[in-house]
Amino acid sequence: METMDAAERRWKRAMDIRQQYARAQVMSLIDQQMAQDMMVEVWVDASSLGSSDYYADLPGVPAMFRDVPSLYQPWRDGWNRSAGLDEMAECISCNDGTGNPCFIHDR
């Protein structure tokens, strides 16, 4: 069996998350609380994918998330959070030995 590259892993994870989202939507017709719990998991997974995509240098939101704000926004949040952490890691003021972020990154 061949190993998957980063783009293939991304596609598979995005498809899994999109399927989780669809199951949560169906569950909302049956049990609102369970659907809400399922959506929290979807949001966490979408955010995690955004972070992974940032570090894998995979550009842009996955195609299957573009038309679903409930998937797009957490993905974007994960991407932005990782970009911010990278920026802080390179910031001289944030790395001055005090352990405190600079005034720009202290948000």
Secondary structure, DSSP 8 states (H G I E B T S, - for coil): -----HHHHHHHHHHHHHHHHHHHHHHTTT-HHHHHHHHHHHHHHHHHHHHHHHHTT--S--GGGTT-HHHHHHHHHHHHHHHHHHHHHH-TTTTSSSS---TTT--
